């Protein structure tokens, strides 16, 4: 995997809006934070619109901003202002050679998982992490993204959960592999395409991480069954379950996590550690990870450590 250059003082960070319309105040705040850290913010021409329906701008304008940012040699990182929906529009129009020959740090999550999938296919690591609204010194995840840009890597962190009636226990063990995943619904939408990173048969070992928002439990279960029936879990060496927010219990499961636990048990999917409570997703403590990096996941009954290897 290719790691983009570590940023130094005076390097430029571009802000693009490849998906849904965004509050321009968030872009201005993120630009100020970039400047406070010694970098030069570049707000791309259509990052603030004009909006096109629910999209930040027309498809052509969003694509133009992305391509232009990658073609600017002094831009070393590209921050996506927000997710929502729309990044998938751009995938078939981006030359893969552009990412390979001009590697830059891509930052974002949620719908930006589609662009992370593109970057992973191109062999370039990227930062699955906070976007413009949380790109400030008050947000731990925003500060952590800056540390990655300045240091070129992430040492890792620990996470866990409090066991309760609705929360399953971790499955202890140690796993290593390429960190792969993101927003589950977005990645499921790429099934059967050249950007289907979850069913990439060329990759033998991966540590899978997943998160989502406002998805009913049965729909997430349906996605997991699709992955199971495709044989995806044969290459999963570890599973880190992030935050599934704005989801209610149903008649079958008390929680999303309990459904995942039962899904694994019912289908005899074993042989790798499972950690619940990973701090990634649509919640206030969203932390960044380096997608495509080699990681070691160590799990005990209630805690997990994820170490990034470079």
Number of C-alpha atoms within 10 A of each C-alpha: 14 18 18 19 15 17 23 14 11 14 16 23 25 27 29 27 32 33 27 20 24 22 14 15 12 18 25 17 16 25 23 16 21 20 17 13 15 14 20 20 24 18 22 18 16 21 26 21 19 14 15 13 10 14 21 29 23 19 16 12 19 25 22 18 21 23 17 14 24 21 14 12 13 14 23 24 25 22 26 24 33 28 21 17 19 22 22 19 15 19 16 11 11 14 11 15 10 13 21 16 13 15 23 26 25 26 28 25 28 26 24 30 24 28 21 28 28 22 24 21 20 20 17 25 25 27 22 27 28 33 26 27 19 22 27 23 15 9 16 17 24 24 19 19 26 19 15 19 20 15 14 16 19 19 13 16 14 14 15 18 17 11 12 8 8 14 18 22 20 23 21 18 17 18 22 21 22 24 27 23 24 28 25 22 19 20 22 18 14 17 15 12 9 14 23 18 23 24 19 14 12 8 13 13 20 25 26 21 23 20 24 23 17 11 17 16 22 14 11 20 15 11 16 19 16 14 17 16 10 12 13 17 22 15 19 24 23 30 23 24 23 22 22 26 15 12 14 14 14 12 5 10 16 15 19 25 21 18 21 19 19 13 16 16 11 9 10 9 13 14 13 18 22 29 30 28 20 24 23 29 26 20 13 13 16 23 21 27 29 26 24 27 27 21 23 21 27 20 26 17 17 18 19 27 19 23 18 20 15 12
